[in-house]
Each structure stands twice: as C-alpha cells, then as structure tokens.
Amino acid sequence: MKYAIILPDGCADEPIPALGNRTALEAAFLPNMDAIARQGIVGWSNNTPMNLPAGSDVATMCVLGFDPQQYYTGRAPLETVAMGIDLGPRDWAIRCNLVSIFDGKMRSFNAGQISSAEGAELLQAAQEKLGTDAISFYPGVSYRNIVVWRDAPSSPAPLRATTRSFAPHDFSGASILNAHPFGPGSVELADIMAETHKIFEDHPVNKKRVATDKLPATDIWLWGQGLRPNMPLFREQYGKTGAMITAVDLLRGLASVLGWERIDVPGATGFADTNYRGKGEAAVRALQSHDLVCVHIEAPDEAGHDGAPDTKKHALEQIDQHIVGPIHEALKSYGEYRILVTPDHPTPVRTKTHSHENVPWIACGTGLEPNSPLEYNESAAAQSDVHFEEGFRLMEFFLG
C-alpha cells in the first residue's frame, strides 16, 4: 500500500473577521481536500502537550508517530542534524534567529524575511568576532540559523526543564522585556546576543537593507536549545520507508533522524512564494520508490505569524490545487492507498503565534469508511467522534 501525508504547517485557525468570521480553511476554495473529507474521515488530534512548546518540533514529531514526551530534546538539535553538524553528548544545539528589535519590541522575528545570502554574511561576522572552540555559528536558510555550544552546562534533568528560552515569533509586535533565556547557561547566551547586536549595528548587509527600505537584522535570538536526539528509525517503528519534501531544516532534520530520504525542490522557499507545483510533482515521483511520502508546506504558518489571512487562504488554495490534487490522483493508480492532510498545530492570525489547540485532519483510502462530514475545516472536525488526544497515535491508525 502507498501512503501520503500533506502537512500544511499552522493552517488551523479561529474565525477571522477579515474572512467573514470564517477560518482560512472555511474561506478557501479547496475542492480536493473537501473531496477527501467526503470520501473518508474528518477528525481531530492534539499534537502539542501543554507541558511542551506549541511548535512544529513537538507537533510534527507527533504527526509522524513519535511521542514527544519520550523523544523530544529541543527544536535546534533536529535542525542541526539537517545541516550535517555533529553533536557530542554534552553539546547544545541552539536555534539562532535573525530578528529586528526596535524600542524593546520584536518588530520582526525573521528580520523582514532576510535572504539566506545576507544571513550567511551576518553569521560569518558573528563567527569571526565571537566564535571560539566552544561556540560556533552556522548559517542556515533565511533567518533560521544554528549556534552550537560544545560541552555546555547540563544536568541530569532534561535540558528543556532546566534552561528556558522563548520563541521570537511568540513576541511579534510585543515587548521582549521578559523573553530572554533563564537557567543554566542563560547568562552566556544573553552575552552572545548582546555582543552580536553591536556587530550587526554597522554591518554592510544592514546598511544596504536600510538603504533599500528593508528591515535590518538588528540582533540574533537564541532559543530552542537541546541535546542530540535519540529516536528509532521509522521503518523499525512502523515497517515503512519514507521520504520528506520540505523547505525547512527542522523537517529535514527530523526526516534524517527517522531514516527517510530528503528531497529538495528547486524554488521551495518556506514562504508563500514557494514552488507548490514542484513539491507536488516531486511527491508523485517519490511514491514510485517509497512506501510513504510526506510533503510539508511552511507557507500557512508564516502567514499566520505575519497576521495575513488572505495570504494564508491563498496558500491553502495553492496546496489544494498543486499538491493535494495531483498526489491523490497519483495514489489511485497504485490500487491500495491512503492519504492524510493535517496541520501540525494552529497558528492563528489574531495572535500571530502557535497554540496548543486541537487540529483538524482528513484521511481517505483503502479501508477507511466515510464518517459523514462533507468538507474539511475546524468546525467539521470538532463534531467528529474520531480523535486522538495524544496526536502521535494518529500514525498507527493511518497506517492501519
């Protein structure tokens, strides 16, 4: 049997006044997703336990069938794996956002969607000034970068329980006064952030961005730290091979840890201008050689963080047309198949950040009997009697 998972990151929402008090899923034209709802099951799951961050690291781990209470060590370690960086048993991987902070407020958690080339120049400057045998800066994609702290302070307790840090997108437009790290190692992290502000202040990249009416990357923001992950391979856990199509390192890293092939698509950006068609076409090809193919699309999440409901709606329509439709049609040619569409977590445009709420999902295919709903949205899922309070249990149900 062939399986496909389409993961429109952060697409779940609450009613939005600008969309006629409808969610983006309700307002968007989604004939292919609604067809899956009519042919199969609409349900809901919770992928973000209240004691863990409501982020894609925890939530995607759940979607892919692994209990984050057992396996989650932090966001940054998964991205570090994707970048091919080795971690020792006492090394911290730390997410390093390029951000724009003015008057003590988080103006932009992604420095105005800074380019990867610009980000790399800034990270190089930080490495030259602050890099040591213990601290290293690694440029990633756009605003998403990594700092590694070799032989960092640690304790027998889980790192996430002893050193706290906060996602910058949780403070969009808000004061950062109480948002800095605390706990073991936090003084060192705060010092690095302060020193980097000085390095970036007169950097040529920022001067050029200001001259062209773009936001400068005023600071780095360190968060999501953790130790090297230790998870079983997906084929050991579920007996299936897999492939991941994504534009972000977090999902690439998780795929690597699970032993999946990582498929890069030209023009895949992680934003609303991503190559939707290319992702759909790559998934159709990957089905020929893998049991399960997962396509992750970051665009709805970024739209939620930007408070842009029309962009979120448009992204969903592009996903429906260029990814869900072609993949579902290709799956039918294999005879026995199943397809699942689910976000990882909600990213409401009102709050511009992730939440711990339930998410709606749809699935159809061999052996899945319809459970009545005729469309895919939050309201339909809330009425369903098919649900998973522990989101990681959905995978076992989906694979049958």
C-alpha positions in Angstrom: 0.0 0.0 0.0 1.1 3.6 -0.7 0.7 6.4 1.8 1.0 10.2 1.5 0.9 12.9 4.2 0.4 16.6 3.3 1.3 18.9 6.1 0.2 22.5 5.7 2.0 23.9 8.6 0.0 26.0 11.0 -3.1 26.2 8.8 -5.6 25.6 11.6 -7.1 28.8 13.0 -10.0 30.5 14.6 -12.8 32.6 12.9 -11.1 35.6 11.3 -13.1 38.9 10.9 -11.3 39.8 7.7 -12.6 36.5 6.1 -16.2 37.0 7.2 -15.7 35.3 10.6 -14.5 32.2 8.8 -11.3 30.3 9.3 -8.8 30.1 6.4 -9.9 26.5 5.8 -13.5 27.6 5.7 -12.9 30.6 3.4 -10.6 28.9 0.9 -11.7 27.1 -2.2 -10.4 23.5 -1.5 -12.2 21.1 -3.8 -9.5 18.4 -3.5 -9.4 18.5 0.3 -13.2 18.6 0.5 -13.3 15.5 -1.8 -11.1 13.6 0.7 -13.4 14.7 3.5 -16.5 13.3 1.6 -14.7 10.1 0.7 -13.2 9.4 4.1 -12.8 10.6 7.6 -12.7 14.0 9.2 -11.2 14.0 12.7 -9.1 15.9 15.1 -5.9 15.4 17.2 -3.8 17.3 19.7 -0.1 17.4 18.8 1.1 19.8 21.4 1.1 18.6 25.0 0.6 21.5 27.4 3.9 20.9 29.1 5.9 21.2 25.8 6.3 24.1 23.4 3.5 24.5 20.9 5.9 24.4 18.0 6.5 22.4 14.8 9.2 20.4 16.5 6.9 18.9 19.0 3.8 18.8 16.8 5.5 17.3 13.7 7.1 14.6 15.9 3.5 13.8 16.9 2.2 13.8 13.4 4.9 11.4 12.3 4.0 9.0 15.1 6.5 9.6 17.9 5.7 10.6 21.5 7.4 13.9 22.2 7.2 13.2 25.9 9.7 10.4 25.2 11.8 11.7 22.3 11.8 15.5 22.3 15.0 17.2 23.3 14.5 20.6 21.7 14.0 22.2 18.3 17.5 23.1 17.4 19.0 19.6 17.6 16.8 18.4 14.7 17.8 21.4 12.6 21.4 20.7 13.4 21.1 17.2 12.1 19.7 18.5 8.9 22.8 20.7 8.5 25.1 17.8 8.9 26.6 19.1 12.2 27.8 16.5 14.6 26.8 16.9 18.3 28.6 15.3 21.2 26.7 14.0 24.2 27.1 17.3 26.2 26.9 19.7 23.2 24.0 22.1 22.9 22.4 23.0 19.6 20.7 26.4 19.8 18.3 28.0 17.3 19.6 31.3 16.2 17.0 33.6 14.6 18.0 36.8 12.8 15.4 39.3 14.2 14.5 43.0 14.1 14.1 44.6 17.5 13.2 48.3 18.0 12.5 50.1 21.2 12.4 46.9 23.1 9.8 45.3 20.9 10.0 42.4 18.4 9.4 44.1 15.1 10.1 41.0 13.0 11.0 37.5 14.2 12.5 36.8 10.7 14.3 40.2 10.0 11.9 41.0 7.2 12.4 37.6 5.6 16.1 38.2 5.2 17.7 36.2 2.4 20.0 33.2 3.0 23.0 35.0 1.4 22.5 38.1 3.7 22.1 35.9 6.7 25.3 33.9 5.9 27.3 37.2 5.8 26.0 38.3 9.2 26.6 34.8 10.7 30.2 34.9 9.4 30.8 38.3 11.1 29.5 36.8 14.3 31.7 33.8 14.0 34.8 35.9 13.3 34.2 38.1 16.4 32.7 35.7 18.8 33.5 32.2 17.6 35.6 30.0 19.9 36.5 26.4 20.4 33.2 26.2 22.4 30.9 28.5 20.4 30.3 28.2 16.7 27.8 29.9 14.4 26.3 28.0 11.4 24.3 29.8 8.7 21.1 28.1 7.6 18.1 29.2 5.5 17.0 32.8 5.6 16.6 33.9 9.2 16.9 30.3 10.6 20.5 29.6 11.8 22.2 27.5 14.5 24.7 28.1 17.3 26.5 25.1 18.8 27.9 25.3 22.3 30.4 22.4 22.8 30.5 20.8 26.3 27.8 23.2 27.6 26.5 23.2 31.2 23.9 20.4 31.7 22.2 18.5 34.4 20.7 15.0 34.9 17.2 16.5 34.3 16.0 17.1 30.7 17.6 20.2 29.3 14.3 21.7 28.4 13.3 21.6 32.1 16.4 23.4 33.4 17.2 26.1 30.8 14.2 28.1 29.5 14.1 30.1 26.3 11.3 31.6 24.2 10.5 31.5 20.5 10.7 35.0 19.0 7.5 34.5 17.0 5.7 34.3 20.3 6.5 38.0 20.8 5.7 39.5 17.4 5.0 43.2 18.0 5.3 42.8 21.7 7.9 43.7 24.4 10.8 41.3 24.9 11.5 42.5 28.4 10.7 39.1 30.0 11.5 37.0 27.0 15.2 36.3 27.4 16.6 32.9 28.4 17.0 31.9 32.1 18.5 29.0 33.9 21.9 27.3 33.5 23.9 28.9 30.7 21.5 31.8 30.2 24.0 34.5 31.2 26.3 33.2 28.5 23.5 33.2 25.9 22.4 36.7 26.8 26.0 37.9 26.5 26.3 36.4 23.0 23.0 38.1 22.0 24.2 41.5 23.3 27.6 41.3 21.6 26.0 40.3 18.3 23.8 43.4 18.4 26.9 45.5 18.4 28.4 43.5 15.5 25.3 43.9 13.3 24.7 47.6 14.1 27.0 48.9 11.3 27.3 45.8 9.2 27.2 46.4 5.4 24.3 44.0 5.0 22.2 46.0 7.3 23.2 49.3 5.8 22.2 48.1 2.4 18.9 46.8 3.7 18.1 50.1 5.3 19.0 52.0 2.1 16.5 49.8 0.2 13.7 50.3 2.8 14.1 46.8 4.2 14.2 45.9 7.9 17.8 45.4 9.2 18.7 42.3 11.2 19.4 44.1 14.5 20.0 41.0 16.7 20.2 37.3 16.9 17.7 35.5 19.1 18.9 32.3 20.8 16.2 29.7 21.7 15.1 26.1 21.2 18.3 24.6 22.7 18.7 20.9 23.2 20.9 17.8 23.2 21.4 15.3 20.5 18.1 13.4 19.7 17.8 9.6 20.1 14.9 8.2 18.1 14.2 4.9 16.4 14.1 4.7 12.6 10.7 5.0 11.1 11.0 1.6 9.4 11.9 0.0 12.7 8.9 1.6 14.4 6.3 1.2 11.6 7.8 -1.1 9.0 7.7 1.5 6.1 10.2 3.5 4.1 9.6 7.3 3.8 10.6 10.5 2.0 10.2 14.1 3.2 9.7 17.1 0.9 10.2 20.4 2.7 12.0 23.7 2.6 12.9 24.0 6.3 15.7 22.4 8.2 13.5 21.3 11.1 11.7 18.9 8.9 14.8 17.9 7.0 16.4 17.0 10.3 13.5 15.0 11.6 13.5 13.1 8.3 17.2 12.3 8.7 16.7 11.1 12.3 13.9 8.8 11.1 16.0 7.4 8.2 13.9 9.0 5.4 15.1 10.3 2.1 15.2 14.1 2.0 14.0 15.5 -1.3 14.9 19.2 -2.1 12.7 21.0 -4.7 14.1 24.0 -6.7 12.2 27.1 -5.8 10.9 25.8 -2.4 11.4 28.8 -0.1 9.4 28.1 3.1 7.3 31.2 2.4 4.2 32.0 0.4 6.2 32.2 -2.8 7.3 28.6 -2.6 7.2 26.2 -5.6 3.9 24.4 -4.8 3.7 22.7 -8.2 7.3 21.5 -7.9 6.6 19.9 -4.5 3.5 18.1 -5.8 5.4 16.8 -8.8 8.3 15.6 -6.6 5.9 13.8 -4.3 4.3 11.9 -7.2 7.7 10.8 -8.4 8.8 9.8 -4.9 5.8 7.5 -4.5 7.4 5.2 -7.0 10.2 4.2 -4.7 8.8 4.8 -1.1 6.0 3.4 0.9 5.2 6.9 2.4 5.8 10.4 1.2 5.3 13.5 3.3 5.0 17.0 1.9 5.5 19.8 4.3 4.5 23.4 3.3 5.5 26.2 5.6 3.6 29.0 3.9 0.3 28.9 6.0 2.4 29.1 9.2 4.4 32.1 8.0 1.1 33.8 7.0 -0.2 33.2 10.5 2.9 34.7 12.1 2.5 37.7 9.8 -1.1 38.2 10.7 -2.0 37.8 7.0 -5.4 36.0 6.5 -5.6 36.5 2.7 -2.1 35.0 2.3 -3.0 32.1 4.5 -6.1 31.4 2.4 -4.2 31.7 -0.9 -1.5 29.3 0.3 -4.1 26.7 1.2 -5.7 27.1 -2.3 -2.3 26.6 -3.9 -1.6 23.5 -1.7 -5.0 22.1 -2.7 -4.5 22.6 -6.4 -0.9 21.8 -6.9 -0.1 19.3 -4.1 -3.2 17.5 -2.7 -5.0 17.1 -6.0 -2.1 15.6 -8.0 -0.9 13.4 -5.2 -4.4 11.9 -4.6 -4.8 11.2 -8.3 -1.4 9.5 -8.4 -2.2 7.4 -5.4 -5.3 6.0 -7.0 -3.1 4.3 -9.7 -1.5 2.1 -7.1 -4.8 0.5 -6.1 -4.4 0.4 -2.4 -3.5 3.7 -0.8 -4.2 6.2 2.0 -3.8 9.9 2.1 -3.8 12.2 5.2 -3.9 16.0 5.3 -3.2 17.6 8.6 -1.5 20.7 10.1 0.9 20.2 12.9 -0.5 23.0 15.2 -2.7 26.1 14.8 -1.1 29.4 14.1 -4.0 32.0 14.5 -3.5 35.2 12.5 -5.0 37.1 15.5 -2.2 36.0 17.9 0.5 35.6 15.3 1.9 32.6 17.2 1.4 28.9 17.7 -1.2 27.5 20.1 -1.8 24.2 22.0 -5.3 23.7 20.5 -6.6 20.7 18.5 -6.1 20.5 14.8 -8.5 19.1 12.1 -7.3 16.3 9.8 -8.8 14.4 6.9 -7.9 10.9 5.6 -9.3 8.6 2.9 -8.3 5.5 1.0 -8.4 1.7 1.4 -10.3 0.5 4.4 -11.4 4.0 5.7 -15.1 4.3 5.8 -16.6 7.8 5.5 -17.9 9.4 8.7 -20.3 11.9 7.2 -18.7 15.4 7.1 -18.7 16.9 3.6 -15.9 19.4 4.0 -12.6 20.0 5.7 -12.4 22.6 8.4 -12.2 23.1 12.1 -16.0 23.0 12.7 -16.5 19.7 10.9 -13.6 18.1 12.8 -14.9 19.3 16.2 -18.1 17.3 15.6 -16.2 14.1 14.8 -16.0 11.1 17.1 -12.7 10.1 15.6 -10.0 11.9 17.5 -6.6 11.5 19.2 -5.9 13.3 22.4 -2.3 12.0 22.0 -1.6 13.1 18.4 1.2 10.6 17.9 -1.3 7.8 17.9 -2.9 9.0 14.6 0.0 7.5 12.7 -0.8 3.9 13.8 -4.4 4.5 12.8 -3.4 6.0 9.4 -1.1 3.1 8.5 -3.8 0.6 9.5 
